[in-house]
Amino acid sequence: MTKPVYLALASLMLFLVLVLPNHPGTMNLTALNRFPLELPVLLLGMIALGNRPWLIGTLAMALLAATFLKLADYGMFTAYNRTFNPILDAFLMNAGIGLLGDSIGKPLTYLAIAGSAIVLVLVFVALMRSLRAWAILSVPRWGRICSLIAAIGFGGWAVADAGHHLAYWTFERSPPGSAWTSRLAFKRAVEMRETAADLVQFSKDAKTDSFANATGLLDQLNGRDVVLIYIESYGRASFDNPLYAPTHIETLKSGQHALDQAGFAMRSGWLTSPTAGGQSWLAHGTLASGLWTSDNGRYNAMLASGHRWLFHFAQDAGYRTTAIMPAITLSWPESSKMGFDQVFAAADIPYEGNPFNWVTMPDQFTLAAYPALLSEDPRPDFIQIALISSHAPWVPVPEMLEWDDIKDGTEFNEMAAQGPTPRDLWKDRDNVRAAYRDAIDYSLQVTFSHIARLGEHAPLVMVIGDHQAAGFVAGSDNHDVAVHMIGPPDLVARIDTWGWSDGLIPDPDAPVRRMDMFRNDFLSAFSATQQLVGVVE
């Protein structure tokens, strides 16, 4: 290979790394139209400084880190509609590997991990060789001096562009070219510093609670059982995305009719979830703790603070608190800090059928089985149920059975064996969206059918979406989820001041509250006024 061709290929390698986008919406050929101002800085800098292995290795590692950051951003935008934060999100790699293993099988997952590692090594080697190709050029001393001056000039140009786009200063027009990669790296470093400071402040705030010393709360429930049901990935998309709205709204109308016939009152509204696309525990923690746990760092700080969850207050009010968690397949030690007297994980629920890929059991079985798990107890029950049939990969979708036909779960085996496989389904995004629509619809059907069967002494039930699906499925970056309050008319009437809509279909223009406000709103609505004296909202 001639030297000019080798140098051209080396430049192309560096160019591609520098213009690589970090968002699915920009991952296209238009990215090649952007001239990276870092490129002449690197090339001219190598000519000026010569072959210094330590410098070449450092620069290659920095470029590899920037490439990894962009690819991590791409994955996070696809799954959670946000960027990757190394402080908060490193643990998600294990969760992602687990989900990938459930979707395509462990052998292919291990091959994918090994292949990714090999690719990163090859990219690093290619970057090293590309930088060295320019560093070993034979250039006279005056040429190296000129290259250094030019490199400094382009560096200043890059700084000017970065500062303009980061709003440190403003030019009438954006400088030509783009220091995109440098901007991204600098911005992420600032975000990491701010994250660390935020966690320190959040830890302090979590130790204060206006309700901490209140007594006699939840007395207006009059000892009525309470059930909080989370529906996985159920958000505003079910109401405003034309791919889903006709199906889901019709199901909600049918559910509303059945509940009305059974004598239930209903109100529905909107809550803004702290997450989208996954990490359901952030939504669960936000709603029950009254703290905005928008990332795993805040979530862990909240748990360490001893901040009281809604279930702690229920315990104080004389309730037995229970979590029904069919998605939990490993130890869950943090549950001891959430106010639960008892936790029933997947292994504790007597499902003998086959799993539905990642989903351990269909929602209908969970709802049919949990009452038998509760032993006789004079206390009323305050129960959290986290349903999972509408969790990705959304295949296969169960069919609803007659409630009396549900036995040990083996009656679902034929459904669990239905295709396509997750790997085949996820080759086509339209098919993924169709499966998502059907999975949410199934969860809505079984949830409201179950509630309608609860009878004369039915509990107060809250049905809440934990978060929207990933952006490409939901069709937007909106974080709003639907919430329904269902129960005896006298209890449901206590939230009339919340501005929620009658029935199961919330008005699209109804007030939207952040999910962290729900705990205090609920405590206030179902506690006598005198119990709230001295409580500051």
Wavefront OBJ file of the C-alpha trace (Angstrom):
o trace
v 0.000 0.000 0.000
v 1.434 3.381 -0.993
v 1.973 5.959 1.715
v -0.662 8.442 0.365
v -3.311 5.687 0.371
v -2.270 4.601 3.880
v -2.498 8.185 5.135
v -5.889 8.635 3.470
v -7.244 5.477 5.133
v -5.815 6.597 8.480
v -7.539 9.966 8.101
v -10.797 8.269 7.123
v -10.693 6.093 10.250
v -10.274 9.116 12.489
v -12.942 11.030 10.563
v -15.515 8.265 11.014
v -14.877 8.011 14.748
v -15.229 11.778 15.157
v -18.474 12.140 13.149
v -20.143 9.030 14.626
v -23.571 10.172 15.952
v -24.981 9.214 19.350
v -28.717 9.292 18.618
v -30.871 6.930 16.503
v -32.412 9.925 14.738
v -29.037 11.103 13.412
v -27.460 7.709 12.698
v -27.513 8.198 8.932
v -25.324 9.368 6.068
v -26.007 13.050 6.764
v -23.543 12.733 9.654
v -20.787 12.584 7.018
v -21.567 16.181 6.053
v -20.118 17.388 9.347
v -16.419 18.320 9.240
v -14.794 17.484 12.597
v -12.490 20.273 13.723
v -10.634 17.788 15.927
v -9.366 15.982 12.814
v -6.804 18.604 11.696
v -5.789 19.075 15.341
v -4.980 15.361 15.585
v -3.251 15.061 12.215
v -1.209 18.228 12.512
v -0.457 17.480 16.163
v 0.928 14.074 15.243
v 3.138 15.622 12.563
v 4.379 18.256 15.002
v 5.047 15.963 17.978
v 6.291 12.909 16.113
v 6.170 9.260 17.124
v 5.539 9.290 20.886
v 3.980 5.917 21.812
v 2.571 7.112 25.156
v 0.815 10.054 23.487
v -0.533 7.942 20.647
v -1.834 5.360 23.122
v -3.489 8.051 25.263
v -5.181 9.701 22.287
v -6.335 6.342 20.896
v -7.820 5.413 24.271
v -9.586 8.799 24.504
v -11.068 8.341 21.027
v -12.139 4.787 21.898
v -13.821 6.079 25.072
v -15.664 8.714 23.024
v -16.795 6.018 20.589
v -18.039 3.825 23.439
v -19.873 6.816 24.945
v -21.638 7.525 21.649
v -22.686 3.899 21.221
v -23.863 3.781 24.852
v -25.903 6.923 24.209
v -27.412 5.255 21.150
v -28.475 2.274 23.245
v -29.843 4.448 26.057
v -31.802 6.655 23.655
v -33.283 3.533 22.069
v -34.255 1.949 25.378
v -34.822 4.850 27.797
v -34.992 8.064 25.737
v -31.979 9.619 27.473
v -28.196 9.757 27.376
v -25.788 7.414 29.124
v -24.389 8.562 32.479
v -21.346 6.484 33.498
v -21.907 7.194 37.212
v -25.509 5.985 37.198
v -25.894 3.546 34.342
v -22.937 1.161 34.372
v -25.032 -1.397 36.276
v -27.545 -1.471 33.406
v -25.062 -3.470 31.352
v -25.784 -6.548 33.479
v -29.533 -6.009 33.143
v -29.198 -5.539 29.393
v -27.115 -8.704 29.048
v -29.755 -10.622 31.005
v -32.589 -9.341 28.829
v -30.589 -10.069 25.659
v -29.960 -13.610 26.926
v -33.680 -14.129 27.445
v -34.400 -12.757 23.972
v -31.810 -14.503 21.765
v -30.403 -17.180 24.079
v -27.234 -17.281 26.172
v -24.911 -18.754 23.512
v -25.679 -15.942 21.067
v -25.452 -13.406 23.878
v -21.973 -14.627 24.840
v -20.961 -14.503 21.182
v -22.304 -10.952 20.921
v -20.321 -9.885 24.014
v -17.161 -11.529 22.726
v -17.696 -9.999 19.296
v -18.194 -6.538 20.806
v -15.004 -6.871 22.826
v -13.071 -7.948 19.732
v -14.471 -5.015 17.744
v -13.407 -2.557 20.460
v -9.893 -4.013 20.470
v -9.716 -3.789 16.677
v -10.938 -0.182 16.749
v -8.283 0.667 19.324
v -5.562 -0.926 17.190
v -6.855 0.880 14.097
v -6.828 4.204 15.949
v -3.278 3.591 17.160
v -2.076 2.794 13.648
v -3.963 5.736 12.151
v -2.362 8.205 14.541
v 1.058 6.631 14.149
v 0.821 6.820 10.355
v 0.889 10.624 10.632
v 3.320 10.705 13.532
v 6.102 8.883 11.641
v 6.033 11.187 8.627
v 9.476 12.510 7.801
v 9.058 16.291 8.040
v 11.766 18.973 8.400
v 11.928 20.986 11.611
v 10.271 24.046 10.076
v 7.438 21.769 8.873
v 6.864 20.473 12.388
v 6.823 24.040 13.754
v 4.271 25.087 11.128
v 2.181 22.007 11.884
v 2.213 22.855 15.597
v 1.089 26.431 14.925
v -1.664 25.194 12.606
v -2.756 22.581 15.165
v -3.018 25.283 17.839
v -5.027 27.431 15.432
v -7.490 24.637 14.672
v -7.635 23.878 18.404
v -8.717 27.456 19.069
v -11.272 27.146 16.304
v -12.619 23.965 17.910
v -12.807 25.666 21.314
v -14.692 28.575 19.761
v -17.223 26.186 18.214
v -17.635 24.149 21.393
v -18.124 27.236 23.561
v -20.679 28.650 21.124
v -22.791 25.465 21.122
v -22.438 24.974 24.883
v -23.599 28.604 25.397
v -20.419 29.764 27.119
v -20.319 32.529 24.510
v -22.337 33.384 21.423
v -21.344 34.304 17.890
v -23.673 35.767 15.333
v -23.163 32.604 13.310
v -21.850 29.203 14.277
v -18.193 28.782 13.239
v -17.683 26.511 10.214
v -17.053 22.884 11.035
v -17.939 21.179 14.289
v -16.095 20.091 17.419
v -18.972 17.667 18.073
v -17.008 14.910 19.791
v -15.166 17.310 22.080
v -18.427 19.018 22.996
v -20.012 15.688 23.839
v -17.081 14.588 26.012
v -16.902 17.927 27.831
v -20.651 18.061 28.387
v -20.682 14.522 29.763
v -17.829 15.344 32.144
v -19.799 18.338 33.435
v -22.902 16.168 33.800
v -20.963 13.605 35.821
v -19.689 16.317 38.164
v -23.232 17.676 38.534
v -24.535 14.151 39.143
v -22.123 13.656 42.001
v -23.164 16.983 43.560
v -26.849 16.192 43.017
v -26.524 12.882 44.826
v -24.969 14.599 47.833
v -27.818 17.131 47.988
v -30.472 14.490 47.328
v -29.152 12.365 50.194
v -29.593 15.345 52.526
v -33.099 16.116 51.207
v -34.183 12.480 51.511
v -33.611 12.620 55.253
v -36.303 15.287 55.649
v -39.997 14.438 55.383
v -42.958 16.665 56.243
v -45.028 13.562 57.077
v -42.342 11.812 59.139
v -43.883 12.637 62.531
v -47.555 12.685 61.518
v -49.771 10.210 63.365
v -53.148 8.630 62.702
v -52.780 8.824 58.933
v -55.007 6.870 56.499
v -57.799 6.701 59.069
v -60.359 7.696 56.417
v -59.823 4.398 54.582
v -61.890 2.902 57.410
v -59.885 -0.309 57.345
v -60.663 -0.965 53.657
v -58.104 -3.123 51.835
v -55.948 -1.253 49.323
v -54.366 -2.758 46.192
v -51.861 -0.910 44.014
v -51.409 -2.570 40.598
v -48.610 -1.522 38.256
v -49.069 -2.297 34.559
v -45.693 -2.502 32.856
v -45.036 0.010 30.030
v -48.584 1.438 30.129
v -48.384 5.135 29.270
v -49.994 7.996 27.389
v -49.181 6.277 24.095
v -52.219 4.047 24.717
v -54.363 7.157 24.344
v -52.647 9.412 21.808
v -50.789 7.048 19.471
v -53.124 5.946 16.643
v -51.356 2.568 16.528
v -52.675 1.744 20.007
v -55.469 4.120 20.995
v -58.371 2.460 19.119
v -57.613 -0.924 20.696
v -56.782 0.223 24.227
v -59.544 2.804 24.565
v -62.125 0.249 23.470
v -60.809 -2.168 26.107
v -60.965 0.576 28.732
v -64.544 1.360 27.760
v -65.471 -2.309 28.178
v -63.674 -2.416 31.517
v -65.432 0.743 32.643
v -68.824 -0.751 31.794
v -68.052 -3.936 33.761
v -66.832 -1.953 36.775
v -69.837 0.343 36.638
v -72.155 -2.679 36.609
v -70.312 -4.019 39.666
v -70.982 -0.766 41.555
v -67.481 0.731 41.472
v -66.661 4.419 41.186
v -63.720 5.367 38.953
v -61.453 8.360 38.429
v -58.509 8.558 36.020
v -55.652 10.988 35.570
v -52.019 11.415 34.583
v -48.726 11.107 36.407
v -45.286 11.893 35.031
v -42.924 8.969 35.499
v -39.222 9.532 36.213
v -38.242 6.947 33.615
v -39.199 5.613 30.187
v -38.478 2.384 28.388
v -37.489 0.466 31.528
v -36.108 0.655 35.074
v -39.552 0.202 36.590
v -38.138 0.294 40.117
v -37.437 4.011 39.681
v -41.159 4.614 39.130
v -42.152 2.326 42.009
v -39.726 4.094 44.326
v -40.777 7.565 43.206
v -44.485 6.940 43.717
v -44.221 5.206 47.083
v -41.454 7.326 48.631
v -42.508 10.757 47.451
v -38.972 11.412 46.196
v -38.007 11.940 42.558
v -35.807 8.865 42.035
v -35.002 9.534 38.401
v -31.838 7.445 38.338
v -30.282 4.567 40.219
v -27.983 6.846 42.193
v -30.935 8.726 43.654
v -32.780 5.463 44.206
v -29.939 3.997 46.250
v -29.535 7.260 48.174
v -33.245 7.213 48.971
v -33.025 3.653 50.306
v -29.977 4.491 52.411
v -31.682 7.566 53.891
v -34.428 5.616 55.664
v -37.078 7.803 54.011
v -40.562 6.411 54.660
v -42.568 4.838 51.859
v -46.343 4.778 51.564
v -46.205 1.221 52.905
v -44.524 2.372 56.130
v -47.460 4.687 56.784
v -49.843 1.829 55.965
v -48.077 -0.303 58.583
v -48.517 2.483 61.128
v -52.225 2.583 60.244
v -52.572 -1.116 61.111
v -52.256 -2.640 57.653
v -50.431 -5.797 56.634
v -48.261 -4.756 53.690
v -47.430 -7.163 50.876
v -45.539 -7.046 47.573
v -46.484 -9.478 44.787
v -43.477 -9.376 42.433
v -43.482 -12.038 39.687
v -40.510 -10.369 37.960
v -38.199 -10.835 40.951
v -36.118 -13.961 40.358
v -33.037 -13.088 42.456
v -32.591 -11.935 46.038
v -34.185 -8.567 46.769
v -32.627 -7.367 50.055
v -33.586 -3.718 49.489
v -37.262 -4.645 49.893
v -36.692 -4.638 53.659
v -36.412 -0.834 53.489
v -39.679 -0.327 51.597
v -42.183 -1.087 54.334
v -43.314 -4.552 53.240
v -44.242 -7.138 55.859
v -43.996 -9.875 53.255
v -42.751 -10.239 49.695
v -43.814 -12.908 47.206
v -41.273 -13.161 44.411
v -41.586 -15.384 41.328
v -40.468 -18.526 43.203
v -43.102 -17.906 45.903
v -46.009 -17.782 43.459
v -47.180 -21.355 42.647
v -46.938 -21.138 38.870
v -46.094 -24.520 37.352
v -46.399 -23.473 33.712
v -43.702 -22.463 31.253
v -42.381 -18.882 31.181
v -43.259 -16.502 28.361
v -39.620 -15.810 27.513
v -38.506 -13.134 30.024
v -41.988 -13.006 31.588
v -42.094 -15.591 34.359
v -45.892 -15.984 34.349
v -48.911 -14.354 32.687
v -50.674 -11.533 34.507
v -53.931 -13.419 34.748
v -52.275 -16.159 36.781
v -50.668 -13.584 39.101
v -54.017 -11.922 39.744
v -55.754 -15.255 40.208
v -53.112 -16.634 42.583
v -52.205 -13.806 44.940
v -55.303 -13.941 47.242
v -54.426 -17.523 48.228
v -50.908 -16.415 49.204
v -52.285 -14.207 51.964
v -52.732 -16.086 55.221
v -55.517 -15.294 57.652
v -54.787 -12.049 59.471
v -57.029 -9.648 61.390
v -55.329 -6.666 59.773
v -56.565 -5.164 56.495
v -54.228 -5.567 53.519
v -52.221 -2.957 51.620
v -50.840 -4.758 48.566
v -48.529 -3.859 45.674
v -48.736 -6.034 42.552
v -46.293 -5.477 39.686
v -47.673 -7.111 36.537
v -45.219 -8.056 33.791
v -46.988 -9.534 30.738
v -46.580 -6.182 28.970
v -42.803 -6.186 29.510
v -40.524 -6.435 26.464
v -39.977 -8.504 24.361
v -43.832 -8.730 24.156
v -43.911 -12.205 22.726
v -45.743 -14.468 23.052
v -48.826 -12.604 24.270
v -51.105 -14.758 26.457
v -54.778 -15.177 25.804
v -57.344 -14.519 28.503
v -58.920 -17.636 30.010
v -62.050 -18.086 32.053
v -61.021 -17.363 35.638
v -62.380 -20.699 36.858
v -60.147 -22.507 34.339
v -56.932 -21.272 35.964
v -55.319 -24.054 38.035
v -51.547 -24.500 38.428
v -50.435 -22.540 35.349
v -49.796 -25.469 33.015
v -52.949 -24.442 31.157
v -50.837 -21.596 29.710
v -48.118 -23.877 28.275
v -49.501 -23.998 24.757
v -49.610 -20.188 24.661
v -46.049 -19.951 26.009
v -44.805 -22.074 23.095
v -46.324 -19.865 20.409
v -44.052 -17.964 18.036
v -42.457 -15.922 16.762
v -39.288 -15.901 18.816
v -38.152 -12.539 20.229
v -35.216 -12.615 17.826
v -37.528 -12.928 14.804
v -40.085 -10.438 16.108
v -37.521 -7.729 16.764
v -36.266 -7.790 13.197
v -39.303 -5.684 12.252
v -40.247 -2.644 14.317
v -43.817 -2.677 13.053
v -44.199 -6.198 14.388
v -42.719 -5.089 17.724
v -45.276 -2.292 17.962
v -48.121 -4.669 17.144
v -46.956 -7.091 19.838
v -46.671 -4.237 22.338
v -50.234 -3.155 21.538
v -51.534 -6.673 22.111
v -49.545 -7.179 25.327
v -50.831 -3.949 26.907
v -54.346 -4.818 25.822
v -54.076 -8.217 27.471
v -52.872 -6.680 30.741
v -55.691 -4.122 30.701
v -58.292 -6.818 30.054
v -57.202 -9.127 32.858
v -56.658 -6.279 35.344
v -60.112 -4.734 35.047
v -61.793 -8.129 34.753
v -60.103 -9.137 38.018
v -61.191 -5.945 39.788
v -64.793 -6.368 38.619
v -64.838 -9.792 40.295
v -63.719 -8.568 43.715
v -67.251 -8.315 45.064
v -69.129 -6.316 47.635
v -66.206 -5.743 49.998
v -63.775 -4.905 47.213
v -60.644 -2.928 48.087
v -59.700 0.521 46.952
v -57.651 -0.211 43.830
v -55.093 1.967 42.088
v -54.004 0.897 38.596
v -50.892 2.738 37.457
v -48.611 2.573 34.459
v -44.997 2.510 35.573
v -43.550 4.195 32.483
v -43.891 4.636 28.743
v -42.363 2.099 26.396
v -39.127 2.898 24.566
v -39.360 5.903 22.265
v -39.545 3.985 18.993
v -42.488 2.004 20.404
v -44.319 4.781 22.258
v -43.838 7.170 19.367
v -42.809 10.073 21.594
v -40.491 11.082 24.424
v -43.428 11.883 26.724
v -43.106 10.375 30.233
v -46.777 10.578 31.269
v -48.588 7.444 32.419
v -52.246 6.777 33.111
v -53.498 6.200 36.658
v -56.932 4.925 37.714
v -58.552 4.979 41.158
v -61.306 2.374 41.484
v -63.377 1.512 44.531
v -66.368 2.286 46.728
v -67.934 5.632 45.725
v -67.436 7.211 49.155
v -63.687 6.555 49.079
v -63.153 7.549 45.458
v -65.044 10.782 46.150
v -62.226 11.831 48.491
v -60.022 12.606 45.457
v -62.589 14.826 43.709
v -60.320 17.828 44.216
v -57.545 16.201 42.185
v -59.176 17.122 38.873
v -59.208 13.577 37.537
v -61.768 12.412 34.975
v -64.731 10.144 35.661
v -64.305 6.602 34.342
v -61.206 4.878 32.985
v -60.302 7.297 30.184
v -58.472 10.400 31.450
v -59.112 13.678 29.711
v -56.037 14.442 27.586
v -56.002 17.953 29.069
v -56.469 16.833 32.681
v -53.875 18.109 35.188
v -50.594 16.194 35.206
v -48.772 15.667 38.495
v -45.286 14.277 38.942
v -45.244 10.770 40.324
v -43.323 11.838 43.429
v -46.337 13.907 44.543
v -48.655 10.911 44.730
v -47.585 9.687 48.179
v -48.371 12.977 49.902
v -51.555 13.466 47.864
v -52.783 10.020 48.878
v -51.914 10.490 52.550
v -53.717 13.835 52.582
v -56.819 12.559 50.771
v -57.359 9.583 53.086
v -56.445 11.129 56.424
v -58.664 13.267 58.641
v -57.936 16.996 58.516
v -56.908 17.141 62.156
v -54.254 14.494 61.535
v -52.552 16.794 59.016
v -52.126 19.802 61.297
v -48.503 20.883 61.138
v -47.816 18.911 57.961
v -46.333 21.134 55.280
v -46.896 19.988 51.710
l 1 2 3 4 5 6 7 8 9 10 11 12 13 14 15 16 17 18 19 20 21 22 23 24 25 26 27 28 29 30 31 32 33 34 35 36 37 38 39 40 41 42 43 44 45 46 47 48 49 50 51 52 53 54 55 56 57 58 59 60 61 62 63 64 65 66 67 68 69 70 71 72 73 74 75 76 77 78 79 80 81 82 83 84 85 86 87 88 89 90 91 92 93 94 95 96 97 98 99 100 101 102 103 104 105 106 107 108 109 110 111 112 113 114 115 116 117 118 119 120 121 122 123 124 125 126 127 128 129 130 131 132 133 134 135 136 137 138 139 140 141 142 143 144 145 146 147 148 149 150 151 152 153 154 155 156 157 158 159 160 161 162 163 164 165 166 167 168 169 170 171 172 173 174 175 176 177 178 179 180 181 182 183 184 185 186 187 188 189 190 191 192 193 194 195 196 197 198 199 200 201 202 203 204 205 206 207 208 209 210 211 212 213 214 215 216 217 218 219 220 221 222 223 224 225 226 227 228 229 230 231 232 233 234 235 236 237 238 239 240 241 242 243 244 245 246 247 248 249 250 251 252 253 254 255 256 257 258 259 260 261 262 263 264 265 266 267 268 269 270 271 272 273 274 275 276 277 278 279 280 281 282 283 284 285 286 287 288 289 290 291 292 293 294 295 296 297 298 299 300 301 302 303 304 305 306 307 308 309 310 311 312 313 314 315 316 317 318 319 320 321 322 323 324 325 326 327 328 329 330 331 332 333 334 335 336 337 338 339 340 341 342 343 344 345 346 347 348 349 350 351 352 353 354 355 356 357 358 359 360 361 362 363 364 365 366 367 368 369 370 371 372 373 374 375 376 377 378 379 380 381 382 383 384 385 386 387 388 389 390 391 392 393 394 395 396 397 398 399 400 401 402 403 404 405 406 407 408 409 410 411 412 413 414 415 416 417 418 419 420 421 422 423 424 425 426 427 428 429 430 431 432 433 434 435 436 437 438 439 440 441 442 443 444 445 446 447 448 449 450 451 452 453 454 455 456 457 458 459 460 461 462 463 464 465 466 467 468 469 470 471 472 473 474 475 476 477 478 479 480 481 482 483 484 485 486 487 488 489 490 491 492 493 494 495 496 497 498 499 500 501 502 503 504 505 506 507 508 509 510 511 512 513 514 515 516 517 518 519 520 521 522 523 524 525 526 527 528 529 530 531 532 533 534 535 536 537
